[in-house]
Amino acid sequence: MKKYRYFAIGFLLLFAIVASFWLPRRNLRETAQVAGIALDWEQEGLMATFELYQADAKETIGAKKSVVIGYGETLEMCIEDALRRQGKHLFVNDASVLILGQEKKERMLEAVLNYYSDFSHDDMDLPVFFAKGKAADFLNGEGAVRSMEIAASAKALNWRQTVKDLMNQKGEKIWLLLKEDGYELEK
């Protein structure tokens, strides 16, 4: 009887190894790492601005960025539109910040909560900020990745509202104000 059990375990391990050769793999050249997401309401739909890490072997992570914009009725549609525009799949799970604009805030919150309701508990720890003005203005432009900078500033001040807090209707709103020399956080 033990002989058959060892044979079955060995067969299952061999089957798992062979089956793993046919599983799809993520190609890093076809994936864009999202650093931050800014949502604004534009002409009866969402406009999502995605700040992406620009991969460059000569520079440290976060030193250079690119921006892609997607449009749609939901956040999923915005991500699909950005894929069509850029040609790379957006990896949004490790984003540093989510910034929401002032226009149609309730509709944007609904889109955010619908998107993140399917995520695991850990993915809902994404910090959320509310822009006084247009959210995309905080991520557009040249230079270093601003999302990481905003997240670090909020962490240093111990100011944090997450997607999970939004779902539970807890936490204080943290506002972002655009300044000539950068930005300012405000409660």
MARBA-3410 file (N, C-alpha, C, O; in Angstrom, 1 decimal):
187
0.8,-1.2,0.0,0.0,0.0,0.0,0.9,1.3,0.0,0.6,2.2,-0.7 ~ 2.0,1.2,0.8,2.9,2.4,0.9,3.5,2.6,-0.5,3.7,3.7,-0.9 ~ 3.8,1.5,-1.2,4.4,1.6,-2.5,3.6,2.4,-3.5,4.1,3.2,-4.2 ~ 2.2,2.2,-3.5,1.3,2.9,-4.4,1.2,4.4,-4.0,1.1,5.2,-4.8 ~ 1.3,4.6,-2.7,1.2,6.0,-2.2,2.4,6.8,-2.7,2.3,7.9,-3.2
3.6,6.2,-2.6,4.8,6.9,-3.0,4.8,7.1,-4.6,5.3,8.1,-5.1 ~ 4.3,6.1,-5.3,4.2,6.2,-6.7,3.2,7.3,-7.1,3.5,8.0,-8.0 ~ 2.1,7.4,-6.4,1.1,8.5,-6.7,1.7,9.8,-6.4,1.5,10.8,-7.2 ~ 2.4,10.0,-5.3,3.0,11.3,-5.0,4.0,11.7,-6.0,4.1,12.8,-6.5 ~ 4.9,10.7,-6.4,5.9,11.0,-7.5,5.2,11.3,-8.8,5.7,12.2,-9.5
4.2,10.6,-9.1,3.5,10.9,-10.4,2.9,12.4,-10.4,3.0,13.1,-11.4 ~ 2.3,12.8,-9.2,1.7,14.1,-9.1,2.8,15.2,-9.2,2.5,16.2,-9.8 ~ 3.9,14.9,-8.6,5.0,15.9,-8.7,5.5,16.0,-10.1,5.7,17.1,-10.6 ~ 5.7,14.9,-10.8,6.1,14.9,-12.2,5.1,15.6,-13.1,5.5,16.4,-13.9 ~ 3.8,15.4,-12.8,2.7,16.0,-13.6,2.8,17.5,-13.4,2.6,18.3,-14.3
3.0,18.0,-12.1,3.0,19.4,-11.8,4.2,20.1,-12.5,4.0,21.2,-13.0 ~ 5.3,19.4,-12.5,6.5,20.0,-13.2,6.3,20.1,-14.7,6.6,21.2,-15.3 ~ 5.7,19.1,-15.3,5.5,19.2,-16.8,4.4,20.2,-17.1,4.5,20.9,-18.1 ~ 3.3,20.3,-16.3,2.2,21.2,-16.5,2.7,22.7,-16.4,2.2,23.5,-17.0 ~ 3.7,22.9,-15.5,4.2,24.3,-15.3,4.8,24.8,-16.6,4.9,26.1,-16.7
5.3,24.0,-17.5,5.9,24.5,-18.7,4.9,25.2,-19.6,5.2,26.0,-20.5 ~ 3.6,24.8,-19.5,2.6,25.4,-20.4,1.8,26.5,-19.7,0.9,27.1,-20.4 ~ 2.1,26.9,-18.5,1.5,28.0,-17.8,2.0,29.3,-18.4,3.1,29.4,-18.8 ~ 1.1,30.3,-18.6,1.5,31.6,-19.1,2.4,32.3,-18.2,2.3,32.2,-16.9 ~ 3.4,33.0,-18.7,4.4,33.7,-17.9,4.2,35.2,-18.2,3.9,35.6,-19.4
4.5,36.0,-17.3,4.4,37.5,-17.5,5.7,37.9,-18.1,6.8,37.7,-17.6 ~ 5.6,38.6,-19.2,6.8,39.1,-19.9,7.0,40.5,-19.4,6.1,41.4,-19.6 ~ 8.1,40.8,-18.8,8.4,42.1,-18.2,8.5,43.2,-19.2,8.2,44.4,-18.9 ~ 8.8,42.9,-20.4,8.9,43.9,-21.5,7.5,44.3,-21.9,7.4,45.4,-22.6 ~ 6.5,43.5,-21.6,5.2,43.9,-22.0,4.3,44.4,-20.9,3.1,44.6,-21.0
5.0,44.7,-19.7,4.3,45.2,-18.5,4.9,46.5,-18.1,6.1,46.7,-18.2 ~ 4.0,47.4,-17.8,4.4,48.8,-17.3,4.0,48.8,-15.8,2.8,48.6,-15.4 ~ 5.0,49.2,-15.0,4.7,49.3,-13.5,4.2,50.7,-13.2,4.8,51.7,-13.5 ~ 3.0,50.7,-12.6,2.3,51.9,-12.3,2.7,52.4,-10.9,2.7,51.7,-9.9 ~ 3.2,53.7,-10.9,3.6,54.3,-9.6,2.5,55.0,-9.0,2.3,55.0,-7.7
1.6,55.7,-9.8,0.5,56.4,-9.2,-0.6,56.5,-10.2,-0.5,56.4,-11.4 ~ -1.8,56.7,-9.6,-3.0,56.9,-10.5,-3.8,58.2,-10.1,-4.0,58.4,-8.9 ~ -4.1,58.9,-11.1,-4.9,60.2,-10.8,-6.2,60.0,-11.6,-6.2,59.8,-12.8 ~ -7.3,60.2,-11.0,-8.6,60.1,-11.6,-9.3,61.5,-11.7,-9.5,62.2,-10.7 ~ -9.8,61.9,-12.9,-10.5,63.1,-13.1,-11.8,62.7,-13.9,-11.8,61.7,-14.5
-12.8,63.6,-13.8,-14.0,63.3,-14.6,-14.0,64.2,-15.8,-13.9,65.5,-15.7 ~ -14.0,63.6,-17.0,-14.0,64.4,-18.2,-15.1,63.9,-19.1,-15.2,62.8,-19.5 ~ -16.0,64.9,-19.5,-17.0,64.6,-20.5,-17.7,63.3,-20.3,-17.7,62.4,-21.2 ~ -18.4,63.2,-19.2,-19.3,62.0,-18.9,-18.5,60.7,-18.8,-19.0,59.6,-19.0 ~ -17.2,60.8,-18.4,-16.5,59.5,-18.1,-15.2,59.8,-17.3,-14.9,61.0,-17.1
-14.6,58.8,-16.9,-13.3,58.9,-16.2,-12.1,59.1,-17.1,-12.1,58.6,-18.2 ~ -11.2,59.9,-16.6,-9.9,60.0,-17.3,-8.9,59.6,-16.2,-8.8,60.3,-15.2 ~ -8.2,58.5,-16.5,-7.2,58.0,-15.5,-5.8,58.3,-16.1,-5.5,58.0,-17.2 ~ -5.0,59.0,-15.3,-3.7,59.3,-15.6,-2.8,58.4,-14.8,-2.8,58.3,-13.6 ~ -2.0,57.6,-15.5,-1.1,56.6,-14.9,0.3,57.1,-14.9,0.9,57.3,-16.0
0.9,57.2,-13.8,2.4,57.6,-13.8,3.1,56.3,-13.7,2.9,55.4,-12.8 ~ 4.0,56.1,-14.7,4.7,54.8,-14.8,6.2,55.0,-14.5,6.8,56.0,-14.8 ~ 6.8,53.9,-13.9,8.2,53.9,-13.7,8.9,53.7,-15.1,8.5,52.8,-15.8 ~ 9.8,54.6,-15.5,10.5,54.4,-16.7,11.7,53.6,-16.4,12.6,54.0,-15.7 ~ 11.7,52.4,-16.9,12.8,51.5,-16.6,14.1,51.9,-17.4,14.1,52.0,-18.6
15.2,52.1,-16.7,16.4,52.5,-17.3,17.5,51.9,-16.4,17.6,52.2,-15.2 ~ 18.4,51.1,-16.9,19.4,50.4,-16.2,20.4,51.4,-15.6,21.1,51.1,-14.6 ~ 20.6,52.6,-16.2,21.6,53.5,-15.7,21.1,54.4,-14.5,22.0,54.9,-13.8 ~ 19.8,54.4,-14.3,19.3,55.3,-13.2,18.6,54.4,-12.2,18.1,53.3,-12.4 ~ 18.5,55.0,-11.0,17.7,54.3,-9.9,16.2,54.4,-10.2,15.8,55.2,-10.9
15.5,53.4,-9.5,14.1,53.4,-9.7,13.5,54.7,-9.2,13.8,55.1,-8.1 ~ 12.6,55.2,-9.9,11.9,56.4,-9.5,12.5,57.7,-10.0,12.0,58.8,-9.8 ~ 13.7,57.6,-10.7,14.4,58.8,-11.2,13.7,59.3,-12.4,13.9,60.5,-12.8 ~ 13.1,58.5,-13.2,12.5,58.9,-14.5,11.1,58.3,-14.6,10.8,57.2,-14.1 ~ 10.2,59.0,-15.3,8.8,58.5,-15.4,8.3,58.7,-16.8,8.9,59.5,-17.6
7.2,58.1,-17.0,6.4,58.3,-18.2,4.9,58.4,-17.8,4.6,57.8,-16.7 ~ 4.1,59.0,-18.6,2.7,59.1,-18.2,1.8,58.6,-19.4,2.1,58.9,-20.5 ~ 0.8,57.8,-19.0,-0.2,57.4,-20.1,-1.6,57.6,-19.5,-1.8,57.5,-18.3 ~ -2.5,58.0,-20.4,-3.8,58.3,-20.0,-4.8,57.4,-20.6,-4.7,57.0,-21.8 ~ -5.8,57.0,-19.9,-6.9,56.1,-20.4,-8.2,56.7,-20.0,-8.4,57.3,-19.0
-9.2,56.5,-20.9,-10.5,57.0,-20.8,-11.5,55.8,-20.7,-11.3,54.8,-21.3 ~ -12.6,56.0,-19.9,-13.6,55.0,-19.9,-14.7,55.3,-18.8,-14.6,56.3,-18.1 ~ -15.7,54.5,-18.8,-16.7,54.6,-17.8,-16.4,54.1,-16.4,-16.9,54.5,-15.4 ~ -15.5,53.1,-16.4,-15.0,52.5,-15.2,-13.5,52.5,-15.2,-12.8,52.8,-16.2 ~ -12.9,52.2,-14.0,-11.4,52.1,-13.9,-10.9,51.0,-14.8,-9.8,51.1,-15.4
-11.6,49.9,-14.9,-11.1,48.8,-15.7,-11.1,49.2,-17.2,-10.1,48.9,-17.9 ~ -12.1,50.0,-17.6,-12.1,50.4,-19.0,-10.9,51.4,-19.2,-10.3,51.4,-20.3 ~ -10.6,52.2,-18.3,-9.5,53.2,-18.4,-8.1,52.4,-18.5,-7.3,52.8,-19.3 ~ -8.0,51.3,-17.8,-6.8,50.5,-17.8,-6.7,49.8,-19.2,-5.6,49.8,-19.8 ~ -7.8,49.3,-19.7,-7.8,48.7,-21.0,-7.5,49.7,-22.1,-6.7,49.4,-23.1
-8.0,51.0,-22.0,-7.7,52.0,-23.0,-6.3,52.4,-22.9,-5.6,52.6,-24.0 ~ -5.7,52.5,-21.7,-4.2,52.8,-21.6,-3.4,51.7,-22.2,-2.4,52.0,-22.8 ~ -3.8,50.4,-22.1,-3.1,49.3,-22.8,-3.1,49.5,-24.3,-2.1,49.3,-24.9 ~ -4.3,49.9,-24.8,-4.4,50.1,-26.3,-3.5,51.3,-26.7,-2.8,51.2,-27.8 ~ -3.4,52.3,-25.9,-2.6,53.5,-26.3,-1.1,53.2,-26.2,-0.3,53.7,-27.0
-0.7,52.4,-25.2,0.7,52.3,-24.9,1.2,50.9,-25.4,2.4,50.8,-25.8 ~ 0.4,49.9,-25.4,0.8,48.6,-25.9,1.4,47.7,-24.8,1.9,46.6,-25.0 ~ 1.4,48.2,-23.5,1.9,47.4,-22.4,0.8,47.2,-21.4,-0.1,48.1,-21.2 ~ 0.7,46.1,-20.7,-0.2,45.8,-19.6,0.2,46.6,-18.4,1.4,46.7,-18.1 ~ -0.8,47.3,-17.8,-0.5,48.1,-16.6,-0.6,47.2,-15.4,-1.6,46.6,-15.1
0.5,47.2,-14.6,0.5,46.5,-13.3,0.2,47.5,-12.2,1.1,48.3,-11.8 ~ -1.1,47.6,-11.8,-1.5,48.6,-10.9,-1.5,48.2,-9.4,-1.7,49.1,-8.5 ~ -1.2,47.0,-9.1,-1.3,46.5,-7.7,-0.3,47.1,-6.8,-0.6,47.2,-5.6 ~ 0.9,47.6,-7.3,1.9,48.2,-6.4,1.9,49.7,-6.5,3.0,50.3,-6.2 ~ 0.9,50.4,-6.9,0.8,51.8,-7.0,1.1,52.4,-5.7,0.7,51.9,-4.6
1.7,53.6,-5.7,2.0,54.3,-4.4,0.9,55.2,-3.9,0.7,55.3,-2.7 ~ 0.2,55.8,-4.9,-0.9,56.7,-4.5,-2.1,56.6,-5.5,-1.9,56.2,-6.6 ~ -3.2,57.0,-5.0,-4.4,57.3,-5.8,-4.9,58.7,-5.5,-5.2,59.0,-4.4 ~ -5.0,59.5,-6.6,-5.4,60.9,-6.4,-6.7,61.1,-7.1,-6.8,60.7,-8.3 ~ -7.7,61.6,-6.4,-9.0,61.9,-7.0,-9.2,63.4,-7.2,-9.0,64.2,-6.2
-9.7,63.8,-8.3,-10.0,65.2,-8.6,-11.3,65.6,-8.0,-12.0,64.8,-7.3 ~ -11.6,66.9,-8.2,-12.8,67.5,-7.5,-14.1,67.3,-8.3,-15.1,67.2,-7.6 ~ -14.1,67.2,-9.6,-15.3,67.0,-10.4,-15.9,65.7,-10.2,-15.3,64.6,-10.2 ~ -17.2,65.7,-10.0,-18.0,64.4,-9.8,-17.4,63.4,-8.9,-17.2,62.3,-9.2 ~ -17.0,63.9,-7.7,-16.3,63.1,-6.7,-17.1,61.8,-6.4,-16.5,60.7,-6.2
-18.4,61.9,-6.2,-19.2,60.7,-5.9,-19.1,59.6,-6.9,-19.0,58.4,-6.6 ~ -19.1,60.0,-8.2,-19.1,59.0,-9.3,-17.7,58.4,-9.3,-17.6,57.2,-9.6 ~ -16.6,59.2,-9.1,-15.3,58.6,-9.1,-15.1,57.7,-7.9,-14.5,56.6,-8.0 ~ -15.6,58.0,-6.7,-15.5,57.1,-5.6,-16.2,55.8,-5.8,-15.7,54.8,-5.5 ~ -17.4,55.9,-6.5,-18.1,54.7,-6.9,-17.2,53.8,-7.8,-17.2,52.6,-7.6
-16.6,54.4,-8.8,-15.7,53.6,-9.7,-14.6,53.0,-9.0,-14.2,51.9,-9.3 ~ -14.0,53.8,-8.1,-12.8,53.2,-7.3,-13.2,52.1,-6.4,-12.6,51.0,-6.4 ~ -14.4,52.2,-5.7,-14.8,51.2,-4.8,-15.2,49.9,-5.6,-15.0,48.8,-5.1 ~ -15.8,50.1,-6.7,-16.2,49.0,-7.6,-15.0,48.2,-8.0,-14.9,47.0,-8.0 ~ -13.9,48.9,-8.4,-12.7,48.3,-8.9,-12.0,47.6,-7.8,-11.6,46.4,-7.9
-11.8,48.2,-6.6,-11.0,47.6,-5.5,-11.8,46.7,-4.7,-11.2,46.0,-3.9 ~ -13.1,46.5,-4.9,-13.9,45.6,-4.1,-13.5,44.1,-4.4,-13.7,43.3,-3.5 ~ -12.9,43.9,-5.5,-12.5,42.5,-5.9,-11.1,42.2,-5.5,-10.7,41.1,-5.6 ~ -10.4,43.2,-5.0,-9.0,43.0,-4.6,-8.9,42.3,-3.2,-9.9,42.3,-2.5 ~ -7.7,41.8,-2.9,-7.5,41.2,-1.6,-7.3,42.3,-0.6,-7.2,43.5,-0.9
-7.3,42.0,0.7,-7.2,42.9,1.8,-5.9,43.8,1.7,-6.0,45.0,1.9 ~ -4.8,43.2,1.3,-3.5,43.9,1.2,-3.5,45.0,0.1,-2.9,46.0,0.3 ~ -4.2,44.7,-1.0,-4.2,45.7,-2.1,-5.1,46.9,-1.8,-5.0,47.9,-2.5 ~ -5.8,46.9,-0.7,-6.7,48.0,-0.3,-6.0,49.0,0.6,-6.6,49.9,1.1 ~ -4.7,48.8,0.8,-3.9,49.7,1.6,-3.3,50.9,0.8,-2.4,51.6,1.2
-3.8,51.0,-0.4,-3.3,52.1,-1.3,-3.8,53.5,-0.7,-5.0,53.7,-0.5 ~ -2.8,54.4,-0.5,-3.2,55.7,0.0,-4.0,56.5,-1.0,-3.7,56.5,-2.2 ~ -5.0,57.2,-0.5,-5.9,58.0,-1.3,-5.8,59.5,-0.9,-5.8,59.8,0.3 ~ -5.7,60.3,-1.9,-5.6,61.8,-1.7,-6.7,62.4,-2.6,-7.0,61.9,-3.6 ~ -7.1,63.6,-2.1,-8.1,64.4,-2.9,-7.4,65.6,-3.4,-6.9,66.4,-2.6
-7.5,65.9,-4.7,-6.9,67.0,-5.2,-7.8,68.3,-5.2,-9.0,68.1,-5.4 ~ -7.2,69.4,-4.9,-8.0,70.6,-5.0,-7.6,71.1,-6.4,-6.6,71.8,-6.6 ~ -8.5,70.8,-7.3,-8.2,71.0,-8.7,-8.2,69.7,-9.5,-8.9,68.8,-9.1 ~ -7.4,69.7,-10.5,-7.3,68.5,-11.4,-6.3,67.6,-10.9,-5.1,68.0,-10.7 ~ -6.6,66.3,-10.7,-5.7,65.3,-10.1,-4.5,65.0,-11.1,-3.4,64.8,-10.6
-4.8,65.0,-12.4,-3.7,64.7,-13.3,-2.5,65.7,-13.2,-1.4,65.3,-13.6 ~ -2.8,66.9,-12.8,-1.7,67.9,-12.7,-0.6,67.5,-11.8,0.6,67.9,-11.9 ~ -0.9,66.6,-10.8,0.1,66.2,-9.8,1.1,65.2,-10.4,2.2,65.0,-9.9 ~ 0.6,64.4,-11.4,1.5,63.4,-12.0,2.1,63.7,-13.4,3.0,63.1,-13.8 ~ 1.5,64.7,-14.1,2.0,65.1,-15.4,3.4,65.8,-15.2,3.7,66.3,-14.1
4.1,65.9,-16.3,5.3,66.6,-16.4,6.5,65.7,-16.4,6.4,64.5,-16.4 ~ 7.7,66.3,-16.5,8.9,65.6,-16.5,9.5,65.4,-15.2,9.0,65.9,-14.2 ~ 10.6,64.6,-15.1,11.3,64.5,-13.9,11.1,63.2,-13.2,10.8,62.2,-13.8 ~ 11.3,63.2,-11.9,11.2,62.0,-11.0,9.8,61.6,-10.8,8.8,62.4,-11.1 ~ 9.6,60.4,-10.3,8.3,59.9,-10.0,7.7,60.6,-8.8,8.2,60.5,-7.7
6.7,61.4,-9.0,6.1,62.2,-7.9,5.2,61.4,-7.0,5.1,61.7,-5.8 ~ 4.7,60.3,-7.4,3.8,59.4,-6.6,4.5,58.9,-5.3,4.0,59.0,-4.2 ~ 5.8,58.5,-5.5,6.5,58.0,-4.4,6.8,59.1,-3.4,6.8,58.9,-2.2 ~ 7.1,60.3,-3.9,7.3,61.5,-3.1,6.1,61.9,-2.3,6.3,62.2,-1.1 ~ 4.9,61.9,-2.9,3.7,62.2,-2.2,3.4,61.2,-1.1,3.1,61.5,0.0
3.6,59.9,-1.4,3.4,58.8,-0.4,4.3,59.0,0.7,3.9,58.7,1.9 ~ 5.6,59.3,0.5,6.6,59.4,1.5,6.3,60.6,2.4,6.5,60.6,3.6 ~ 5.8,61.7,1.8,5.4,62.9,2.6,4.3,62.6,3.6,4.3,63.0,4.7 ~ 3.3,61.9,3.1,2.1,61.6,3.9,2.5,60.6,5.0,2.0,60.7,6.2 ~ 3.4,59.7,4.7,3.9,58.8,5.7,4.7,59.5,6.8,4.5,59.2,8.0
5.5,60.4,6.4,6.3,61.2,7.4,5.4,62.0,8.3,5.7,62.2,9.5 ~ 4.3,62.5,7.8,3.4,63.3,8.6,2.4,62.4,9.3,1.6,62.9,10.2 ~ 2.4,61.1,9.0,1.5,60.1,9.6,0.1,60.4,9.3,-0.9,60.2,10.0 ~ -0.1,60.9,8.0,-1.4,61.2,7.5,-1.7,60.1,6.4,-1.0,60.0,5.4 ~ -2.7,59.4,6.6,-3.0,58.3,5.7,-4.5,57.9,5.6,-5.0,57.6,6.7
-5.0,57.9,4.5,-6.4,57.4,4.2,-6.2,56.4,3.1,-5.6,56.7,2.1 ~ -6.7,55.2,3.3,-6.6,54.2,2.3,-7.9,53.8,1.6,-8.9,54.3,2.0 ~ -7.8,53.0,0.6,-9.0,52.5,-0.1,-9.9,51.8,0.9,-11.1,51.9,0.9 ~ -9.3,51.0,1.8,-10.0,50.3,2.8,-10.8,51.3,3.7,-11.9,51.0,4.1 ~ -10.1,52.4,4.1,-10.8,53.4,4.9,-12.0,54.0,4.1,-13.0,54.3,4.7
-11.8,54.2,2.8,-13.0,54.7,2.0,-14.1,53.8,2.0,-15.3,54.2,2.2 ~ -13.8,52.5,1.9,-14.9,51.5,1.9,-15.6,51.4,3.3,-16.8,51.2,3.3 ~ -14.9,51.6,4.3,-15.4,51.6,5.7,-15.9,53.0,6.1,-16.4,53.1,7.3 ~ -15.8,54.0,5.3,-16.2,55.4,5.6,-15.5,55.8,6.8,-16.1,56.4,7.7 ~ -14.2,55.6,6.9,-13.3,56.0,8.0,-12.2,56.9,7.5,-12.0,57.0,6.3
-11.5,57.5,8.4,-10.3,58.2,8.1,-10.6,59.6,7.7,-11.7,60.0,7.4 ~ -9.6,60.5,7.8,-9.7,61.9,7.4,-9.2,62.1,5.9,-8.3,61.4,5.5 ~ -9.9,62.9,5.2,-9.5,63.3,3.9,-8.2,64.0,3.9,-8.1,64.9,4.7 ~ -7.3,63.7,3.0,-6.1,64.4,2.9,-6.1,65.1,1.5,-6.2,64.4,0.5 ~ -5.9,66.4,1.5,-6.0,67.2,0.3,-4.6,67.5,-0.2,-3.7,67.7,0.5
-4.5,67.5,-1.5,-3.3,67.9,-2.2,-3.5,69.2,-2.9,-4.5,69.4,-3.6 ~ -2.6,70.1,-2.6,-2.6,71.5,-3.3,-1.4,71.6,-4.1,-0.3,71.3,-3.7 ~ -1.6,72.0,-5.4,-0.5,72.2,-6.3,0.1,73.6,-6.1,-0.6,74.6,-6.0 ~ 1.4,73.6,-5.9,2.2,74.8,-5.7,3.1,75.0,-6.9,3.4,74.0,-7.6 ~ 3.7,76.2,-7.0,4.7,76.4,-8.1,5.9,75.5,-8.0,6.4,75.1,-8.9
6.3,75.4,-6.7,7.5,74.6,-6.5,7.2,73.1,-6.1,8.1,72.5,-5.6 ~ 6.0,72.6,-6.3,5.7,71.3,-5.9,4.2,71.1,-5.5,3.3,71.5,-6.2 ~ 4.0,70.6,-4.3,2.7,70.4,-3.8,2.7,70.6,-2.3,3.8,70.7,-1.6 ~ 1.5,70.6,-1.7,1.4,70.7,-0.2,0.2,69.8,0.2,-0.8,69.7,-0.5 ~ 0.4,69.1,1.3,-0.6,68.3,1.9,-1.4,69.1,3.0,-0.8,69.9,3.7
-2.7,68.8,3.0,-3.5,69.5,4.0,-4.7,68.6,4.4,-5.2,67.8,3.7 ~ -5.0,68.7,5.7,-6.1,67.9,6.3,-7.4,68.7,6.2,-8.4,68.3,6.6
END
